[in-house]
Amino acid sequence: MISDRCCEFLSAEYGKRALRKFNKYKADLEDTIRFISARYRDLSPEYYLDIGAGDGTWTLEISRGIGARNIDFLEPSAEACEEFKKKSCKDFMGHVSIFPQRFEDFQADRRYGFISAIHSWYYISPNELAKLYGLLEHGAKASIFMDSKSDVIKRIQNICEKHLGEASNNLEDITGFLDKSGIRYDVLVGERVNEKVDGLIHEGDFTDKTRNIISLVSWTRWRDVPKAAKDEVLDMLLTSDRASVRRYIEIVKK
């Protein structure tokens, strides 16, 4: 479940700034919109559900790319939902339903032709994947985009969480549950997998980019991140590779 620390951070102005910067860094390593739009361009689902959708910028781009006729928008931040409401009124012609709640509390009276969860299943229990599967129409697909445990940004996150008493999932946690449950899935690779993440260290110390990443993945202002966490992250970056290891999990409803 998404933590109170995360919600408080993203509601604050400094958290919003950190997220905007972080999304730019991520864009250097992944092109989620292009990947999903290309793979599912002929899908044209009647209903598209986006889980943990943030401010909805990606939601609208994906909906156009896959030809979705209606959107169900699920995001626990009421403020982000308000932002999406304004955007969708201007930029989407179909029907939009907005749900300011966690996926764990979400109940739907319809099934979906496509579901996406982009960097949102870190804080949703793998057990909830059974509910996601049940929300799909027969023959429909879901795309879950996550970092592997060996991804450098995920390793930064894990170190910070250890010192802050938090925990989050990685791709292997999700595929492990799917294997046990017998749900069919494929692990897909984007165009820029295993590329080195540049600009994290300069002259033996963090760059502004890295400080922002640490703040965002720990949901903590830089000045409040424990020194022990900073020291451990710095040592890890200086002594190991900095590869980006991200995957798309595609679930198909049979």
C-alpha positions in Angstrom: 0.0 0.0 0.0 1.2 3.5 -0.8 2.7 5.1 2.3 1.6 8.3 4.0 5.2 9.5 3.5 4.7 9.3 -0.3 1.3 11.0 -0.3 2.6 13.9 1.9 5.7 14.3 -0.2 3.8 14.5 -3.5 1.3 16.9 -2.0 4.0 19.4 -1.1 5.4 21.9 -3.6 9.0 20.6 -3.1 7.7 17.1 -3.9 5.9 18.2 -7.0 9.2 19.9 -8.2 11.1 16.7 -7.5 8.6 14.6 -9.4 8.8 16.9 -12.5 12.6 16.7 -12.5 12.6 12.9 -11.9 10.2 12.3 -14.8 12.7 14.2 -17.1 15.5 11.9 -15.9 13.4 8.9 -16.5 12.5 10.0 -20.0 16.2 9.8 -20.9 16.0 6.0 -20.2 12.5 4.9 -21.1 9.8 5.8 -23.6 6.8 4.3 -22.0 4.3 6.2 -24.0 5.8 5.2 -27.4 6.2 1.6 -26.3 2.6 1.2 -25.2 1.1 3.2 -28.0 3.1 1.1 -30.6 2.3 -2.2 -29.1 -1.4 -1.6 -28.5 -2.2 0.8 -31.2 -4.9 -1.4 -32.7 -6.5 -2.2 -29.4 -9.2 0.5 -29.3 -10.6 -0.5 -25.9 -14.1 0.6 -24.9 -12.8 1.2 -21.4 -9.2 1.9 -20.3 -8.1 1.9 -16.7 -4.9 3.7 -15.5 -3.8 2.7 -12.0 -1.8 5.2 -9.9 -2.0 7.6 -12.8 -0.4 10.7 -11.2 -1.6 13.9 -12.9 -2.8 12.0 -15.9 -0.3 13.4 -18.5 0.6 9.9 -19.5 -3.0 8.7 -19.3 -4.2 11.0 -22.0 -1.2 10.3 -24.3 -1.7 6.5 -23.9 -5.5 6.8 -24.4 -4.9 8.6 -27.7 -2.2 6.1 -28.7 -4.3 3.0 -28.2 -7.6 4.6 -29.3 -9.4 4.3 -26.0 -13.0 5.5 -26.1 -13.4 5.9 -22.3 -11.0 6.4 -19.4 -11.3 5.3 -15.8 -8.6 7.2 -13.9 -7.5 5.8 -10.5 -5.2 7.9 -8.3 -5.1 8.2 -4.5 -4.1 11.9 -4.6 -7.2 14.1 -4.7 -5.1 17.0 -5.9 -3.7 15.0 -8.8 -7.2 13.9 -9.7 -8.3 17.6 -9.9 -5.4 18.3 -12.2 -6.4 15.4 -14.5 -10.0 16.6 -14.5 -8.9 19.9 -15.9 -6.7 18.3 -18.5 -9.2 15.7 -19.6 -12.0 18.3 -20.1 -9.8 20.0 -22.7 -8.0 17.1 -24.3 -10.2 14.0 -24.3 -13.5 13.6 -26.2 -14.7 10.4 -24.5 -16.2 9.7 -21.1 -13.9 10.0 -18.1 -14.5 8.6 -14.6 -12.1 9.7 -11.8 -11.5 7.6 -8.7 -9.5 9.4 -6.0 -8.6 6.2 -4.1 -6.1 3.4 -3.7 -6.4 0.3 -5.9 -6.9 -1.8 -2.8 -10.2 0.0 -2.2 -11.3 0.2 -5.9 -14.4 -1.6 -7.0 -15.6 -1.5 -10.6 -18.9 -2.5 -12.2 -17.3 -3.1 -15.6 -14.4 -4.9 -17.2 -11.6 -3.3 -19.2 -10.1 -3.7 -22.6 -6.7 -2.4 -21.4 -5.2 -1.6 -18.0 -1.9 0.2 -17.3 0.1 0.6 -14.1 3.3 2.6 -14.8 5.6 2.8 -11.9 2.7 2.3 -9.5 2.8 -1.3 -8.4 5.8 -0.7 -6.1 3.3 0.1 -3.3 0.4 -2.2 -4.2 0.5 -5.7 -2.8 1.3 -8.4 -5.4 -1.9 -10.2 -4.0 -3.9 -7.4 -5.7 -2.8 -8.7 -9.1 -5.6 -11.3 -8.8 -8.1 -8.4 -8.7 -6.5 -6.7 -11.7 -6.8 -9.9 -13.6 -10.4 -10.1 -12.8 -11.0 -6.6 -14.1 -9.9 -7.5 -17.6 -12.2 -8.5 -20.3 -11.5 -11.9 -21.9 -8.7 -11.5 -24.3 -7.8 -8.1 -22.9 -4.3 -7.1 -21.7 -2.7 -5.2 -18.8 0.8 -3.6 -18.9 2.7 -3.1 -15.7 5.9 -1.2 -16.0 8.5 -1.6 -13.2 12.1 -1.5 -12.3 14.0 -4.8 -11.7 15.8 -5.2 -8.4 19.1 -4.8 -10.3 18.1 -1.4 -11.7 20.3 1.3 -10.3 17.5 3.6 -9.4 15.7 0.7 -7.7 18.8 -0.1 -5.7 19.0 3.6 -4.6 15.4 3.3 -3.5 16.0 0.1 -1.6 18.9 1.6 0.4 16.8 4.6 1.3 13.8 2.6 2.3 16.0 0.4 4.5 17.1 3.4 6.5 13.6 4.9 6.6 11.8 1.7 7.6 9.9 1.5 4.3 9.6 -1.2 1.7 8.4 -1.5 -1.9 8.1 -4.1 -4.6 10.2 -4.8 -7.6 9.5 -6.6 -10.9 10.6 -9.9 -9.5 8.1 -9.7 -6.7 5.3 -9.3 -9.3 6.4 -12.1 -11.6 6.9 -14.3 -8.6 3.2 -13.9 -7.6 2.1 -14.4 -11.2 4.0 -17.6 -11.4 2.4 -18.9 -8.2 -1.1 -17.9 -9.3 -0.8 -19.4 -12.8 -1.7 -16.1 -14.4 -0.2 -15.9 -17.9 2.2 -13.1 -18.6 5.2 -12.1 -20.7 8.1 -9.9 -19.7 8.9 -7.4 -22.5 11.9 -5.3 -23.0 11.8 -1.7 -24.1 14.2 -0.1 -26.6 16.7 1.3 -24.1 17.1 -1.4 -21.6 20.5 -1.9 -19.7 21.7 1.6 -20.7 24.0 3.2 -18.1 22.4 6.0 -16.1 24.7 8.9 -16.7 25.3 12.0 -14.6 24.9 10.5 -11.1 28.4 11.2 -9.8 30.8 14.1 -10.4 34.2 14.2 -8.8 33.3 11.5 -6.2 30.1 13.1 -5.0 26.4 13.3 -5.9 25.2 15.5 -8.7 22.0 17.6 -8.3 20.3 14.9 -10.5 21.2 12.2 -8.0 20.1 14.3 -5.0 16.7 14.8 -6.6 16.4 11.0 -7.4 17.3 10.1 -3.8 14.7 12.6 -2.5 12.0 11.4 -4.8 12.5 7.6 -4.3 12.6 8.0 -0.6 9.7 10.5 -0.5 11.9 12.7 1.7 13.3 16.2 1.4 17.1 16.0 0.7 18.0 17.6 3.9 16.0 15.0 5.9 17.4 11.9 4.2 19.5 10.0 6.8 23.2 10.5 6.3 23.8 6.8 6.6 21.5 6.3 3.6 23.3 8.9 1.6 26.7 7.4 2.4 25.5 3.9 1.5 24.1 5.1 -1.8 27.3 7.0 -2.7 29.4 3.9 -2.0 27.1 1.8 -4.1 27.3 4.2 -7.0 31.1 4.5 -6.8 31.7 0.7 -6.7 29.0 -0.9 -8.9 27.5 -0.5 -12.4 24.7 2.0 -13.0 22.6 0.2 -15.5 18.9 0.8 -16.1 17.0 -2.5 -15.9 13.3 -1.9 -16.6 10.7 -4.2 -17.9 7.1 -4.3 -19.0 4.9 -7.1 -17.6 2.1 -7.9 -20.0 -0.8 -9.9 -18.6 -3.3 -11.5 -21.0 -6.8 -12.4 -19.8 -7.9 -15.9 -20.9 
